[in-house]
Amino acid sequence: MNKYTVHFTCLCPNDNETISYKTIIETTQMIMVEDINDYVFSLSKDKMYQEDVTEKIATKFKSSVTTF
C-alpha cells in the first residue's frame, strides 16, 4: 500500500475564505507526486466543500482518500 500526504487550499463556497486541507491518499498504485501536486494545485481556486474535494481526489487517483 502506498500512502501520499499533501497539504493544499481551496476556497469555501459559503464565505470565499481560503481553507487549508491535509489529504492522505492511499492506493496500491504508484502515483507520481508531481501529478498529485499539479492536481491539487489546480483545485486551489475552486469553491468546494471538504467532501467534494475528497471525492474529486479519490476519483482522479482511483484511491482511498481522507481529508482533514
C-alpha positions, 0 to 999 in steps of 0.5 A: 500500500502506498500512502501520499500526504499533501497539504493544499487550499481551496476556497469555501463556497459559503464565505470565499475564505481560503481553507487549508486541507491535509489529504492522505491518499492511499492506493496500491498504485504508484502515483507520481507526486508531481501529478498529485501536486499539479492536481491539487494545485489546480483545485486551489481556486475552486469553491468546494466543500471538504467532501467534494474535494475528497471525492474529486481526489479519490476519483482522479487517483482511483484511491482511498482518500481522507481529508482533514 
